[in-house]
Amino acid sequence: MLGLSPAAAGRLARWSGWGGPLLVALLAGLPRFWRLGSPHDFVFDETYYAKDAWALLRLGYEGTWPDRKIADPQILADPQVIPLADTGSFIAHPPTGKWGIAVGEWMFGLNPFGWRFMTAVLGTLSVLMLCRTGRRLFRSTVLGCLAGTLMAVDGLHYVMSRTALLDLVVMFFVLAAFGCLLIDRDRARARLAAALPVAEDGHVRPDRDTGDRTGTGARPWRLTAGFFLGLAASTKWNGLYFLAFFIILTLLWDVGARRIAGARHPYRAVLREDLGWSVLSLVPVAVVTYLTTWTGWFLSDDGYGRHWADGRGGTWSWIPAPLRSLWHYEYSVYQFNVGLHTPHKYESDPWSWLVLGRPVLFHYESPKPGEDGCRTTADCSQTILALGTPLLWWSACSALVYLLFRWALRRDWRAGAVLCAVGAGYLPWFLYQDRTIFSFYAVVFVPYLCLAVTMMLGALLGPPGVTHKRRTQGAVTAGALVLLIAWNFIYFFPIYTGLTIPYPSWHTRMWLDTWI
């Protein structure tokens, strides 16, 4: 490597393995924290989650607030006068994401910077995690950092990193679980490989007995993945779909490892040796984690429905009353969520998400005359639009088709892993098309869209053995696309951040009529 000694080359590789991702995360974090407290107002559904987070801090459960049209101006004008009652309030989502938001409010108070702080932290850390995840997935620091860079300049991820909503929190925990499962895959395969016999020529050879009967030992990274998936589900219930999809994914990975090791009956071997780690570890850990996040509610007397089961008999009376009360509460939440059909101007069909058919307007304001150089209210606009960077998302549509080819015809496990994660975050929403749903829910699978585009760009670069001309052509093409995506993010930056721009400038950025 550039004439370096093996030891120096190894140190450089180790440094770049962390130095590159940390640099990308730093570059992603700076704009995410820039003017984080602006606008000084509740943005979209922040009015629910920021207040529920504050209630968790004060009460341990979600208390009752007056009508938000009354409470919002009161809180913004004087955060010391908070109209919070200790009567438990019915809420539509579990508490973990709101506990995360509450950390920022504990540090900085009930103000826009405070309730957005932790989503900005998690958004920045998710870029770092994606760099490292991509590095492990593609065995390339450059490609890993490229994936992180693409997510750093995605508009939807950027907006959600600066807004106190729950979907980015789900994305963070799911990405953490995905990375843990990749580490677990590598280590389990290494243990199987170490158990295989070595032939006379020094090469490891497949062995039936080893493939069929050798265990892979403790799987701490798989247990850790179960913990993160439990946190994802305890933020929003769509995290449960990732648990189901990832169980299937890990089972298929284990079958593949057994087959390569020489197992005569790989599925039988997985059922005997690995099923416990795939299902009987992921699911219980996730369930225990989920229940633990309700500790504040369990310890309370006034949490909504806390004592519903007290004194009730029946078939299930042998189950502790607090658990039965939680089950009843959760069933009510389920009924509410599946029955949510209230029309909304910015609701959208999942079919339109990948092509950015209907982004959600989080904030719009026309500055007063004389502010920011605007002569009239019609001259300027301040907008926050939850819109993915168009060139990135439209490139991702092509990349997903390429990954389908790689997975179906080339049996590329990397393509299968990325497609599985995209499917877990995207496909379930087609079951709820009659429900009121929004395109910003798609932020949960943004990391895997970036991995898909990265894999496509890696194919353009070609494998290490290609000719210099071929590598140069691929590098120029890939580099041009990345620069165009970065330019596209910069172009839309004013409508991601609520900057004051002339109305004609805002209108020229509305590339599709459905964006207005």
N, C-alpha and C positions, 0 to 999 in steps of 0.2 A: 504494500500500500504506500505509494509515493516514496519508495525507497526506505521506508521505516523498518526498524527491526520488528520481529514478531511481538515482542513485549510492548513496544511503543504503539504498534498497530492495535494491539488488544486494548491498551489504555484509551486510545483515541476512540475505538468502537464503543467502549463502555461509557465514555464521556458523552459522545454524540447520542447514545441511546437515551440518555436523560437530558442532556443539554439542549438538543434540538426540540424535543417536546416541551420543555420548560420555556424556551424562547417563544415558541408558537403560543403557548398558554398566556405568556406575558403580553404578547401583542394582541391577543384576544381579550384579555382582561381590561386593558387600558380604556378602550372605547365602551366597554360594558359598564364601567364605573363612572364614566364621564357624564356629568350632569344627571346623576342617577335620581336625584330628588325632584327632577322636573319631568312632567308638570306637577305642580304642587296641588294635586287633586287625586281622587280615587280614579284609577283607569279601569274601565270595563268592570269585571267582577271582583276587582280588588276590594270593593266595598264590603263584600262578604268575608273573604279570606283574611284580610288584614285585621278585621274586627274579631273574627273567630280566633285568630292567633293570639290577640291580646287577651281575650277571655280565657284561653287556655293558660296563659301566664298567670292571670289573677285567680282563676277558680279551679283550674285543672280540667275543665270541661267547657263546652260552648254555652255561654250565658245568653241572655235575651237583650237585644238592642231595640230602640224605638225605630220607627220607619226611617229608612236610610236617607230619605230626602231631608229629614230633620237632623239626623245624627251627623251626616257628613260635614255640613258647614260648621256645626258645633265643634267637632273634633279638630278640623283643620284650623279653626280660629283659635281654639284654646285646648290643646291636648290634655291639660290638667283637669278639665271638666269633662268627664267621660260618662255618658248616660248608659252604663252597663248594669243590668239587674242580674241577680244570682239565680233566677229561675232558668232551668235548663231549656235549651232551644233545640228544636228538631233540625238536624243538619243532613246534608245529602252526601257527604264524603267522610271517610275515616280521618283520624286526627294527625297522622305523621307529617304530611306536607305542611299543615298549619303550625305544628310544633317547630318545623324548620323555619318558617316565616317568623315565628315568635322569637327565635334566637336573635334576629336582627332588631326586633322591637325591644327586647331586653337590653341590648347593647346601646341603641340609639334613640329609643322612645317610639311612641306611636306617631310617626310622621312618614312621609313618602320614602325618604332615604332608609329609614329603619325597616319598613315592611318590604322593601325591595332588595335589601342588602344580601340576604342569603340566597335568593335566586340568582343574583349576579355572581356570588361566590360559586354556587353549584354550576352555573353556566360556564364559568371560566375553568373550573376543575374538570368539567366534562370534556373540554377541548384537550386538556392534558391526558385524560384517560383514553380518549379516542386515538391520540397519537401513539400511545403505548399499545393499545389494542390493535391498531392497524399494523404496528411494527411486528407484533407477534403473529398476526394473521398472515401477513405477506412476507415475513422474514426480511423486512427492509425498513431501516430507519427513515429513509427518504420517503417511501410510500406512506409510512405511518404518519409522518409530519405533514405530508400532503393531505391526508384525510382530515387531520385536525385543522389544517389551514382552511380547507373547504367549509368545515362547520363554523369556523371562526367568522367567515364572511357570508354565512347564510342569514338572510334577513329574518326569517321566522325564529330561528334559534336566538338571534340577537334581541329581538323584541321580547320574547318570552323570558330571556335572561334578565330583563329590566322591568318585569311586571310580576307582581305578587299573586300569581296563579299557581295551580297545582301540577299542570301537565309537564313542565320542565323538571319538576322534582321526580315525577315518575320516570322520565327519560334518564335522569342521572342514576337512579337506583338500578334500572334495567341494564344500562350500559355497564355499571359496575358488576352486575351478575354475569353479563356476557363475557366480560374480561376474565372473571374468575373461572368460568367454565372453559375458556381457552387454555388457561394455565393448567387446569385439572386434566384436560385432554392430553396436553404435552407430557405431563408427569406420569399419567397412567400408562401411556404408550412407552415411555422410557423404562418403566418398571417391567413391562412385558418383554421389551427388547432385551433387557439385562438378564432375564430368565431364560432366554433362548440359547440353545447350544451353539457352539462356534465350530464351523467346519475346519478341515485341515488347511484350507487356503486362507484362513483367518476371517472369513466372512460369517456373519450370523445367518443361520438358516431357519426356516419355519419348522415348527415341531407340533404335532397334533396334541400330545399330552400337555405341553405348555399352553397352547392356545385354548384347550378345552378346560383345563383345571387350575391353572395358576391364577391366584388372586392378585389384585392390584393394591392391596393394603389400604390404609386409611386414606380418605379423600377429603382433607380439610378445606381445599378450595371449592369443592362441590357443596360442602356444608355452608361455606361463606356465601356462595351464590344463593342458596336457599334463604339465608338471612336477608340478603339484599332484595330478593324477590318478595319476601314477606313485607319489607318496608315499602316496596313499590305498590303492592296490593293494599297496604294500609294508608296509602296516599290517595289513590283512586282505584276503583275495582278493576279497571282495564288491565292493571298489572297482573291479574289472575290469568289472563290469556297468555302472557309471556311464560308464566310458570308451566302451563300445559304444553305450549309449543317447545319450550326448552327441555322438558322431560323427554319428549319424543326425539329431539335433536341429540341429546346426550346418549340415549339408548342406541341410536343409529351409529353414533361415533364409537360406542363400545363394541357394537357388532363388527364394524369395520376393522377395529383394532384386533379383535379376536380372529377375524378372517385372515388378516395379514400375518398374524402370529402362527397360522397353520391350523386353526381349529377346524375340526371336521363338521361340527354342528355349532356355528357361531351364535345363533339365536338361543340355543339351549344353554350354551356356556354363559351368555349374558344373563339369562334368567337365573342361573345357579350362582354366578359369581358377582354380578354387577347390578342386578335389579335393585337390591337394597340401597345402594348408593345413588341410583338414579331417581327412585321414587320414594323409598322409605327413609330417605334422608332429606331430600329437597322439600317434600310436602310437610312432614312434621315440623321441620325447622321454620318453614314459612308460616305455618299455622301458629306456632308458639310466638314467633316474632309479631305476627298480626295481633294476637290477643294482648301481648305485652304493651303494645302501643296504646291500648285503652286503659292503662293503669289509672290515669287521672279520673276517668269516668267510674271505674270500679271503686275507687277510694272515696268517691263523692256520695252525698246523700241527695243532691238536687239535680244531678245530670238527667237529661231527658230520658224518661222510661226506666230509670235506674232500678226502681223497686217494683216493676210491673209484675214479676213472677213471685213476689213475696206472698206466702200464704196460699198460693195456687196449687192445687193437686193435679191429678191427671196422670197419663201414661209416662210422661217424662219427668215426673217429680223427683226422681232419683238424681237428676242432674242438678248441680248447685244453682240456686235461684239467680245469682248474678249472671251466670252464663245463659240461662234461659231468657233473662231480661234482655241481654245483649242480642240474642238470636231474634227475639221479637222486634227489637228496635231495627236490626239489620234487615229483617224482612220488610218492614215498613219503608226503609230507605230504598230497597230493591223495587218495591211497588211504585214508589215515587219516580225513580230513575227511568224505569221502562215505560212509565205512563206520561212522561214529560213531552207533551205535544204542543206547547204554547208556541204559536208562530213568532218568528224573529226575522228581522230584516236581513241579518247576515248569516242565517243558517244555510247549510249547503249539503249537497249530496256527496257521499264519499267518492263517487266516480269522478268528481271534478277536482279532487284534492291534488293529485299529482301534477296536473296541468295548471294549478293555481286559478281555478275557475271563479272562486268566490272567497277572497280573503276577508278577514274581520276587521272592521274599523274600531280600534280601541279608544281613540280619542280624536276629536276634531274641534277646533276653536278658531274663530276669526278674531284677530287682535283688534283692540279698540283703536279708533282713529288717533294717530300720533304715536302709537307704539311701534317700535321696530321699523320706523320709516314708512308706515302704512297710512295713507291719507284717509281711506275709508275702510270699513269692515270687509268690503268686498275685494279689496286690493290684495290681501294676504291670507294665508291659511297656516294653521299648525295642525299636523296630522301625525298620528301613530297608527300605522297599518300593519297588521300581522300578516305579512306577505313574505314568502320565501324568495330568495334571490332567483329571479326567473331563469336565467341561463343555467344556474346550477340544477334547478328542479327539472327543467326540460332536458338537460343532459342526463339526469338521473333516469328519466323515462327510457332513454336509449340504453343506458347502462343496465337497467333491470332486464331488458330483453337479452342483452349479451350474457348476463349471469344465468338466465334461464337456459340459454344454449350451453354454457359451460357446465352447468349442473346436470342437465338432462342427457347431453351427448358425450361429455368428457368426464362425467362423474367427479367434478371438482368440488371437494368438500368445502372449500372456502366460499364458493358461490352459494352452496346449499345453506351454509350458516348465515350468510347475509340475507338471503331470501327468506329464511325461516324467521329472522328477527323482523324484517319488513312485514311479512305476513302476520305475525303476532300483533303488531301495532296497527295494522291497516285493515285486514280482512274482517275481523269481528264487527267493525262498524257497519258492514253491509247487512248485518242482522238487525240493525236498529234504524233503518232508513226512514221509518215513520216517526222516529223520535227527533226532537230538536237537537241537532248536532252541528258542530262548527269545525272549520278546516284547521284551526290552530291545535286541535287534538293531534294532528299529524306530527307535532314536534317530537313525539315519543319515538318515531322511527327516522328522524333526520340523521342521526349518526350512521345508520346503515345505508341511507341514500348516498352519504358521502363516501362510505366504504365501497359502494357499488361503482361510483364514478371513479374512485381511485383505482379499483381493479381494472376498469376499462382503460384508464390512462396508462396503467402498467402494461397492459397488452399492447398499447400503441408503442411504448418504448421497446418492447420485445425482450426476449430472454437474454441472458449475458452473452451467449455465443453468436448473436447476430452481427452482421457486418457494421462497420462504422457508419456507412451511409444510411443504412436502415435505422440504426440507433439515433442518428442525428435528425433524420426526418421525423421519427416518432417523438423525439424530445421537443422539436420545434412545434409540432402539432399539439402535443399535450401542454406545453408551456403557453401557447397562444390561448388555448381554451381556459386555462387557469387564470391568466391575466384578464381575459374578457369577463370571467365570473367575478373577479375582484373589482374590476371597473364597474360592473353592474351593481355590486353592493354599494360602492361609493356613490353611484348615481342616485340610488334610492335612499341613501343614508338620511337625507332630510325628512323623509316621510316615515322613517323608522324611529326617529328621535323627537318628533314634535317641534323641529326647528321652524322658525317663521320664514316662509318663502313666498314670493309673489304667486298670486292665484294662477296665472298662466303656467308657471313652472310646476305647480302641483298638477295641473290638468295634463301637461305633457307626459307626466309620469303614470298616468292612468292608461296603460297600454291596452287594456281590455275594458269594454263598457261595463262588465260585471264587477270591476274593481271599485266603481263609484257608489 
